[in-house]
Amino acid sequence: GPVNVDGSNRPKPDLTAPGVSVQSAGLGGGYTSGDGTSMASPHVAGVAALLWAAAPALRGQVAATEAILRQTAIYHDATTCGVTIPNRANNTWGWGEVDAFAAIQAALTLGEVRGTLRDAMTSQPLSGARVTLSGPGGLNETVATDSSGQYTFKAAAGAYTLSLTALGYQAATAPATITAGATTTQDVPLTPAVAQAVGGVVSDSGRPVRATVRVAGI
């Protein structure tokens, strides 16, 4: 990192793991010693597998798994490739060196936050609304509410923020504290936005043409 091909300037790598003189199975039998990401990546994949074995509720929860790995990594300060987020992530070590024991301890504190989004005026549930859970370890996971306006997240115990948006409603945020082994309920009412009429003419060189106009998000 930093990654600038897409203009994000985000730090890379996310994590680091042992990747020098690592013993590995050799092609055709026996063992050999290898270097590079092909040695480091299996360490991270192995820790992810351990997390899912230790905490079955985490299985399939990719964003939460990644967040736990980042939250529990052993931080190493480095400015060789520039400073990005002081004491959080840099472009040499990322969030730090993966720590299997600390990650499993965090996974065992897994909890849940769920709730229902409703129209603040009518109390009707809002389906298809977007709910984002953000917090420690760079967690930034988004889900859509179901037909009953409900959403659910699983994450390690800690303090998080919910960001909620729905077409035709004012955006809102709400705190969410996740407790180990428990379910936190956070219902959020959304206030309808002021409706505005939008109109116009589709033309080609000044001549009106037949066209289909769609509004993104509807």
Short mmCIF file of the C-alpha atoms (twelve columns), coordinates in Angstrom:
data_MODEL
# 
_entry.id   MODEL 
# 
loop_
_atom_site.group_PDB 
_atom_site.id 
_atom_site.type_symbol 
_atom_site.label_atom_id 
_atom_site.label_alt_id 
_atom_site.label_comp_id 
_atom_site.label_asym_id 
_atom_site.label_seq_id 
_atom_site.Cartn_x 
_atom_site.Cartn_y 
_atom_site.Cartn_z 
_atom_site.pdbx_PDB_model_num 
ATOM 1   C CA . GLY A 1   0.000   0.000   0.000   1 
ATOM 2   C CA . PRO A 2   -1.215  2.607   -0.182  1 
ATOM 3   C CA . VAL A 3   -3.603  1.419   -2.889  1 
ATOM 4   C CA . ASN A 4   -4.150  4.259   -5.328  1 
ATOM 5   C CA . VAL A 5   -5.280  2.475   -8.503  1 
ATOM 6   C CA . ASP A 6   -8.919  3.066   -7.473  1 
ATOM 7   C CA . GLY A 7   -8.299  6.387   -5.732  1 
ATOM 8   C CA . SER A 8   -9.047  4.928   -2.281  1 
ATOM 9   C CA . ASN A 9   -5.505  5.351   -0.900  1 
ATOM 10  C CA . ARG A 10  -6.363  2.569   1.561   1 
ATOM 11  C CA . PRO A 11  -3.611  0.747   3.427   1 
ATOM 12  C CA . LYS A 12  -2.398  -2.693  2.409   1 
ATOM 13  C CA . PRO A 13  -1.778  -5.359  3.598   1 
ATOM 14  C CA . ASP A 14  -4.664  -5.928  5.999   1 
ATOM 15  C CA . LEU A 15  -2.663  -8.420  8.091   1 
ATOM 16  C CA . THR A 16  0.730   -10.044 8.155   1 
ATOM 17  C CA . ALA A 17  1.814   -13.558 9.110   1 
ATOM 18  C CA . PRO A 18  5.028   -15.629 9.118   1 
ATOM 19  C CA . GLY A 19  6.331   -15.862 5.570   1 
ATOM 20  C CA . VAL A 20  10.101  -16.412 5.725   1 
ATOM 21  C CA . SER A 21  11.759  -19.835 5.925   1 
ATOM 22  C CA . VAL A 22  8.431   -21.570 6.600   1 
ATOM 23  C CA . GLN A 23  8.394   -25.364 6.391   1 
ATOM 24  C CA . SER A 24  5.902   -26.671 3.862   1 
ATOM 25  C CA . ALA A 25  5.052   -29.825 1.965   1 
ATOM 26  C CA . GLY A 26  7.136   -30.154 -1.178  1 
ATOM 27  C CA . LEU A 27  5.950   -31.008 -4.689  1 
ATOM 28  C CA . GLY A 28  6.410   -34.728 -5.191  1 
ATOM 29  C CA . GLY A 29  6.760   -35.497 -1.484  1 
ATOM 30  C CA . GLY A 30  8.868   -34.533 1.464   1 
ATOM 31  C CA . TYR A 31  9.211   -31.076 2.960   1 
ATOM 32  C CA . THR A 32  10.805  -27.855 1.879   1 
ATOM 33  C CA . SER A 33  11.254  -24.306 3.154   1 
ATOM 34  C CA . GLY A 34  9.503   -21.418 1.424   1 
ATOM 35  C CA . ASP A 35  9.154   -17.649 1.538   1 
ATOM 36  C CA . GLY A 36  6.489   -15.173 0.488   1 
ATOM 37  C CA . THR A 37  2.738   -14.704 0.586   1 
ATOM 38  C CA . SER A 38  2.202   -18.343 -0.387  1 
ATOM 39  C CA . MET A 39  3.607   -19.184 3.045   1 
ATOM 40  C CA . ALA A 40  1.955   -16.322 4.977   1 
ATOM 41  C CA . SER A 41  -1.558  -16.652 3.546   1 
ATOM 42  C CA . PRO A 42  -2.117  -20.222 4.842   1 
ATOM 43  C CA . HIS A 43  -1.385  -18.990 8.362   1 
ATOM 44  C CA . VAL A 44  -4.264  -16.511 8.098   1 
ATOM 45  C CA . ALA A 45  -6.578  -19.038 6.442   1 
ATOM 46  C CA . GLY A 46  -5.755  -21.506 9.208   1 
ATOM 47  C CA . VAL A 47  -6.619  -19.002 11.916  1 
ATOM 48  C CA . ALA A 48  -9.926  -18.272 10.157  1 
ATOM 49  C CA . ALA A 49  -10.665 -22.006 10.152  1 
ATOM 50  C CA . LEU A 50  -9.847  -22.186 13.877  1 
ATOM 51  C CA . LEU A 51  -12.237 -19.284 14.534  1 
ATOM 52  C CA . TRP A 52  -15.094 -21.027 12.742  1 
ATOM 53  C CA . ALA A 53  -14.363 -24.257 14.618  1 
ATOM 54  C CA . ALA A 54  -14.258 -22.499 18.001  1 
ATOM 55  C CA . ALA A 55  -17.290 -20.292 17.342  1 
ATOM 56  C CA . PRO A 56  -19.718 -21.996 14.910  1 
ATOM 57  C CA . ALA A 57  -21.993 -18.939 14.962  1 
ATOM 58  C CA . LEU A 58  -19.208 -17.078 13.142  1 
ATOM 59  C CA . ARG A 59  -19.269 -19.441 10.160  1 
ATOM 60  C CA . GLY A 60  -20.112 -17.626 6.957   1 
ATOM 61  C CA . GLN A 61  -19.815 -14.252 8.702   1 
ATOM 62  C CA . VAL A 62  -16.901 -13.081 6.570   1 
ATOM 63  C CA . ALA A 63  -16.924 -9.397  7.538   1 
ATOM 64  C CA . ALA A 64  -17.097 -10.237 11.257  1 
ATOM 65  C CA . THR A 65  -14.305 -12.817 10.882  1 
ATOM 66  C CA . GLU A 66  -12.067 -10.298 9.127   1 
ATOM 67  C CA . ALA A 67  -12.812 -7.686  11.787  1 
ATOM 68  C CA . ILE A 68  -11.829 -10.066 14.605  1 
ATOM 69  C CA . LEU A 69  -8.563  -10.905 12.859  1 
ATOM 70  C CA . ARG A 70  -7.771  -7.197  12.547  1 
ATOM 71  C CA . GLN A 71  -8.930  -6.336  16.090  1 
ATOM 72  C CA . THR A 72  -6.672  -8.939  17.680  1 
ATOM 73  C CA . ALA A 73  -3.574  -8.602  15.480  1 
ATOM 74  C CA . ILE A 74  -0.284  -7.739  17.211  1 
ATOM 75  C CA . TYR A 75  0.414   -4.171  16.149  1 
ATOM 76  C CA . HIS A 76  3.842   -3.237  14.783  1 
ATOM 77  C CA . ASP A 77  4.653   0.408   14.139  1 
ATOM 78  C CA . ALA A 78  6.250   1.092   10.760  1 
ATOM 79  C CA . THR A 79  6.549   4.166   8.545   1 
ATOM 80  C CA . THR A 80  8.636   2.674   5.725   1 
ATOM 81  C CA . CYS A 81  5.717   2.920   3.296   1 
ATOM 82  C CA . GLY A 82  4.164   6.017   4.856   1 
ATOM 83  C CA . VAL A 83  1.814   6.487   7.785   1 
ATOM 84  C CA . THR A 84  -1.883  5.806   7.235   1 
ATOM 85  C CA . ILE A 85  -3.821  5.336   10.472  1 
ATOM 86  C CA . PRO A 86  -1.547  5.949   13.476  1 
ATOM 87  C CA . ASN A 87  -1.538  2.983   15.865  1 
ATOM 88  C CA . ARG A 88  -4.164  1.229   13.752  1 
ATOM 89  C CA . ALA A 89  -2.866  0.263   10.312  1 
ATOM 90  C CA . ASN A 90  0.177   0.935   8.188   1 
ATOM 91  C CA . ASN A 91  1.380   -0.108  4.763   1 
ATOM 92  C CA . THR A 92  4.063   -2.483  6.062   1 
ATOM 93  C CA . TRP A 93  2.318   -4.603  8.705   1 
ATOM 94  C CA . GLY A 94  -1.312  -3.608  8.084   1 
ATOM 95  C CA . TRP A 95  -3.335  -3.974  11.294  1 
ATOM 96  C CA . GLY A 96  -0.555  -6.187  12.616  1 
ATOM 97  C CA . GLU A 97  0.649   -9.781  12.876  1 
ATOM 98  C CA . VAL A 98  -2.156  -12.330 13.106  1 
ATOM 99  C CA . ASP A 99  -2.611  -13.738 16.638  1 
ATOM 100 C CA . ALA A 100 -4.501  -17.044 16.677  1 
ATOM 101 C CA . PHE A 101 -4.982  -17.252 20.450  1 
ATOM 102 C CA . ALA A 102 -6.260  -13.679 20.821  1 
ATOM 103 C CA . ALA A 103 -8.533  -14.113 17.799  1 
ATOM 104 C CA . ILE A 104 -10.149 -17.237 19.256  1 
ATOM 105 C CA . GLN A 105 -10.621 -15.506 22.616  1 
ATOM 106 C CA . ALA A 106 -12.438 -12.690 20.811  1 
ATOM 107 C CA . ALA A 107 -14.520 -15.151 18.782  1 
ATOM 108 C CA . LEU A 108 -15.722 -16.730 22.001  1 
ATOM 109 C CA . THR A 109 -17.162 -13.334 23.012  1 
ATOM 110 C CA . LEU A 110 -19.414 -13.326 19.961  1 
ATOM 111 C CA . GLY A 111 -22.746 -11.609 20.400  1 
ATOM 112 C CA . GLU A 112 -25.572 -10.358 18.227  1 
ATOM 113 C CA . VAL A 113 -27.392 -7.137  17.507  1 
ATOM 114 C CA . ARG A 114 -30.746 -7.181  15.777  1 
ATOM 115 C CA . GLY A 115 -33.710 -4.918  15.383  1 
ATOM 116 C CA . THR A 116 -36.504 -3.593  13.213  1 
ATOM 117 C CA . LEU A 117 -36.600 -0.433  11.125  1 
ATOM 118 C CA . ARG A 118 -39.961 1.316   11.046  1 
ATOM 119 C CA . ASP A 119 -41.556 4.431   9.630   1 
ATOM 120 C CA . ALA A 120 -41.503 6.937   12.486  1 
ATOM 121 C CA . MET A 121 -44.942 8.255   11.468  1 
ATOM 122 C CA . THR A 122 -46.863 5.053   10.740  1 
ATOM 123 C CA . SER A 123 -44.775 2.388   12.576  1 
ATOM 124 C CA . GLN A 124 -44.846 0.297   9.402   1 
ATOM 125 C CA . PRO A 125 -41.735 -1.913  8.939   1 
ATOM 126 C CA . LEU A 126 -39.308 -0.818  6.222   1 
ATOM 127 C CA . SER A 127 -38.099 -3.630  3.983   1 
ATOM 128 C CA . GLY A 128 -35.038 -3.228  1.769   1 
ATOM 129 C CA . ALA A 129 -33.490 -0.532  3.980   1 
ATOM 130 C CA . ARG A 130 -29.708 -0.544  4.295   1 
ATOM 131 C CA . VAL A 131 -28.122 -1.072  7.703   1 
ATOM 132 C CA . THR A 132 -24.355 -0.801  8.206   1 
ATOM 133 C CA . LEU A 133 -22.525 -1.960  11.322  1 
ATOM 134 C CA . SER A 134 -19.147 -0.300  11.827  1 
ATOM 135 C CA . GLY A 135 -16.661 -0.468  14.653  1 
ATOM 136 C CA . PRO A 136 -13.434 -2.016  15.940  1 
ATOM 137 C CA . GLY A 137 -11.099 -3.693  13.498  1 
ATOM 138 C CA . GLY A 138 -12.441 -1.684  10.589  1 
ATOM 139 C CA . LEU A 139 -15.695 -3.631  10.561  1 
ATOM 140 C CA . ASN A 140 -18.021 -2.140  7.966   1 
ATOM 141 C CA . GLU A 141 -20.736 -4.672  7.102   1 
ATOM 142 C CA . THR A 142 -23.982 -3.782  5.341   1 
ATOM 143 C CA . VAL A 143 -27.210 -5.795  5.140   1 
ATOM 144 C CA . ALA A 144 -30.701 -5.096  3.843   1 
ATOM 145 C CA . THR A 145 -33.755 -5.404  6.073   1 
ATOM 146 C CA . ASP A 146 -36.114 -8.281  5.259   1 
ATOM 147 C CA . SER A 147 -39.809 -8.077  4.470   1 
ATOM 148 C CA . SER A 148 -40.497 -7.499  8.178   1 
ATOM 149 C CA . GLY A 149 -37.996 -4.662  8.394   1 
ATOM 150 C CA . GLN A 150 -35.587 -6.765  10.452  1 
ATOM 151 C CA . TYR A 151 -31.775 -6.941  10.362  1 
ATOM 152 C CA . THR A 152 -29.186 -9.053  12.223  1 
ATOM 153 C CA . PHE A 153 -25.433 -8.829  12.779  1 
ATOM 154 C CA . LYS A 154 -22.992 -11.092 14.641  1 
ATOM 155 C CA . ALA A 155 -19.727 -9.615  15.943  1 
ATOM 156 C CA . ALA A 156 -17.290 -9.756  18.839  1 
ATOM 157 C CA . ALA A 157 -18.285 -7.959  22.036  1 
ATOM 158 C CA . GLY A 158 -17.697 -4.225  21.839  1 
ATOM 159 C CA . ALA A 159 -19.120 -0.824  20.981  1 
ATOM 160 C CA . TYR A 160 -20.361 -0.303  17.431  1 
ATOM 161 C CA . THR A 161 -22.313 2.190   15.343  1 
ATOM 162 C CA . LEU A 162 -25.345 1.488   13.171  1 
ATOM 163 C CA . SER A 163 -25.905 3.628   10.070  1 
ATOM 164 C CA . LEU A 164 -29.365 3.336   8.523   1 
ATOM 165 C CA . THR A 165 -30.702 4.526   5.177   1 
ATOM 166 C CA . ALA A 166 -33.902 3.942   3.217   1 
ATOM 167 C CA . LEU A 167 -35.239 5.552   0.085   1 
ATOM 168 C CA . GLY A 168 -37.573 8.394   1.002   1 
ATOM 169 C CA . TYR A 169 -36.308 8.658   4.585   1 
ATOM 170 C CA . GLN A 170 -33.753 10.707  6.466   1 
ATOM 171 C CA . ALA A 171 -30.538 8.796   7.228   1 
ATOM 172 C CA . ALA A 172 -29.928 7.960   10.877  1 
ATOM 173 C CA . THR A 173 -27.244 6.545   13.155  1 
ATOM 174 C CA . ALA A 174 -27.527 4.699   16.452  1 
ATOM 175 C CA . PRO A 175 -25.058 3.163   18.934  1 
ATOM 176 C CA . ALA A 176 -24.988 -0.591  19.387  1 
ATOM 177 C CA . THR A 177 -23.217 -2.391  22.215  1 
ATOM 178 C CA . ILE A 178 -22.693 -6.090  21.566  1 
ATOM 179 C CA . THR A 179 -22.405 -8.325  24.621  1 
ATOM 180 C CA . ALA A 180 -20.785 -11.772 24.604  1 
ATOM 181 C CA . GLY A 181 -23.317 -14.572 24.236  1 
ATOM 182 C CA . ALA A 182 -26.267 -12.187 24.225  1 
ATOM 183 C CA . THR A 183 -28.595 -10.513 21.756  1 
ATOM 184 C CA . THR A 184 -28.940 -6.737  21.800  1 
ATOM 185 C CA . THR A 185 -32.130 -5.305  20.320  1 
ATOM 186 C CA . GLN A 186 -31.858 -1.941  18.624  1 
ATOM 187 C CA . ASP A 187 -35.063 -0.836  16.888  1 
ATOM 188 C CA . VAL A 188 -34.721 2.401   14.945  1 
ATOM 189 C CA . PRO A 189 -37.527 4.597   13.568  1 
ATOM 190 C CA . LEU A 190 -36.724 6.493   10.372  1 
ATOM 191 C CA . THR A 191 -38.280 9.887   9.676   1 
ATOM 192 C CA . PRO A 192 -39.798 10.356  6.200   1 
ATOM 193 C CA . ALA A 193 -37.954 12.882  4.056   1 
ATOM 194 C CA . VAL A 194 -39.731 15.807  2.442   1 
ATOM 195 C CA . ALA A 195 -41.037 14.712  -0.970  1 
ATOM 196 C CA . GLN A 196 -40.058 16.751  -4.006  1 
ATOM 197 C CA . ALA A 197 -41.437 16.591  -7.548  1 
ATOM 198 C CA . VAL A 198 -38.812 16.058  -10.236 1 
ATOM 199 C CA . GLY A 199 -39.566 16.556  -13.926 1 
ATOM 200 C CA . GLY A 200 -37.877 17.398  -17.200 1 
ATOM 201 C CA . VAL A 201 -37.642 16.763  -20.925 1 
ATOM 202 C CA . VAL A 202 -35.478 14.178  -22.669 1 
ATOM 203 C CA . SER A 203 -34.306 15.515  -26.002 1 
ATOM 204 C CA . ASP A 204 -31.837 14.941  -28.801 1 
ATOM 205 C CA . SER A 205 -30.428 18.153  -30.264 1 
ATOM 206 C CA . GLY A 206 -33.501 19.984  -29.014 1 
ATOM 207 C CA . ARG A 207 -35.994 17.457  -30.336 1 
ATOM 208 C CA . PRO A 208 -38.068 15.592  -27.665 1 
ATOM 209 C CA . VAL A 209 -37.596 11.812  -27.762 1 
ATOM 210 C CA . ARG A 210 -39.372 8.896   -26.172 1 
ATOM 211 C CA . ALA A 211 -37.287 7.521   -23.279 1 
ATOM 212 C CA . THR A 212 -37.535 5.551   -20.062 1 
ATOM 213 C CA . VAL A 213 -36.268 7.425   -17.012 1 
ATOM 214 C CA . ARG A 214 -35.300 5.495   -13.889 1 
ATOM 215 C CA . VAL A 215 -34.228 6.802   -10.503 1 
ATOM 216 C CA . ALA A 216 -31.452 4.831   -8.832  1 
ATOM 217 C CA . GLY A 217 -32.624 3.060   -5.704  1 
ATOM 218 C CA . ILE A 218 -36.292 2.768   -6.647  1 
# 
